[in-house]
């Protein structure tokens, strides 16, 4: 399974926004880490940019915590360790995630963290 993100070019404000989007795609495509969403393919035509990426079937960490009201210490440690591993990998490669929040931390079918850009 994959997730597909489609960006309509008519919604992009200006050339600078387009450059920013392409740069973000380039960065995400270059990353290879077990706790960062993998970008498999990128397609572009005159009207849109389509990104095919890894699918995280269990949704985001915000919804996960909201449904359960709390995490066990073991669960929190497990998630935190994986988030720190992903962030460390990014920083080691000169990349800063500027929007790290629960909604951008996803869970795969095995309950492992997948950070998205």
C-alpha positions in Angstrom: 0.0 0.0 0.0 1.1 3.6 -0.7 -0.2 7.0 0.2 -0.6 9.6 -2.6 -0.4 13.3 -2.1 -1.5 15.5 -5.0 -0.6 19.2 -5.1 -2.5 21.3 -7.6 -0.3 23.9 -9.2 -3.1 26.4 -9.4 -3.1 26.5 -5.6 0.6 27.4 -5.4 0.9 31.1 -4.7 4.1 32.0 -6.6 7.4 30.7 -8.0 9.0 30.8 -4.6 6.4 28.5 -3.2 7.0 26.1 -6.1 10.7 26.1 -5.5 10.1 25.4 -1.7 7.8 22.5 -2.5 10.3 21.0 -5.0 13.1 21.4 -2.5 11.1 19.7 0.3 10.3 16.8 -2.1 14.0 16.5 -3.0 14.9 16.4 0.7 12.3 13.8 1.6 13.3 11.7 -1.4 16.9 11.6 -0.2 16.1 10.4 3.3 16.4 6.7 4.1 15.5 5.9 7.7 13.1 3.3 9.2 11.2 6.0 11.1 10.8 8.6 8.3 8.1 8.2 5.6 9.7 7.0 2.4 9.0 8.8 -0.9 8.7 6.2 -3.6 8.0 8.3 -6.7 7.2 11.8 -7.8 5.3 12.7 -10.9 4.7 16.2 -12.3 2.7 17.6 -15.2 1.4 21.0 -16.1 -1.4 21.0 -13.5 -0.1 19.0 -10.5 2.7 17.4 -8.6 1.9 13.8 -7.3 4.0 12.2 -4.6 3.8 8.5 -4.0 5.0 7.6 -0.5 4.9 5.0 2.2 1.5 4.4 3.8 1.2 4.6 7.6 -2.0 2.6 8.2 -2.6 3.4 11.9 -2.9 7.2 11.5 -1.2 9.9 13.4 0.0 10.0 17.0 -2.5 12.8 17.9 -5.5 10.6 17.2 -3.8 7.6 18.8 -3.3 9.4 22.1 -6.7 11.1 21.9 -8.4 7.7 21.6 -6.5 6.3 24.5 -6.3 9.4 26.7 -2.8 8.4 27.8 0.2 6.3 27.0 1.9 3.8 29.2 5.5 4.6 30.2 6.7 1.8 28.0 4.7 3.0 25.0 5.9 6.6 25.5 9.5 5.4 25.7 9.1 3.3 22.6 7.6 6.2 20.5 10.0 8.8 21.9 13.1 6.7 21.1 11.9 6.3 17.5 11.1 10.0 17.1 14.5 11.0 18.5 16.2 8.5 16.1 14.5 10.1 13.1 15.3 13.6 14.2 18.9 12.7 15.0 19.2 11.2 11.5 17.8 14.4 9.9 20.1 16.7 12.0 23.1 14.5 11.2 22.3 15.1 7.5 21.9 18.9 7.9 18.1 18.8 7.8 15.8 20.5 10.3 12.1 19.4 10.5 10.3 22.7 11.1 6.9 21.3 11.8 7.3 18.4 14.2 4.0 17.8 15.9 1.8 14.9 16.8 -0.2 15.2 13.5 3.1 14.7 11.6 4.1 11.6 13.5 2.4 8.6 12.0 2.1 5.0 13.0 2.6 2.1 10.6 0.8 -1.3 10.7 3.3 -2.6 13.3 2.8 0.4 15.6 6.2 2.0 14.7 6.7 5.7 14.3 7.0 7.3 10.8 7.8 11.0 10.7 6.4 12.8 7.7 7.7 16.0 6.2 
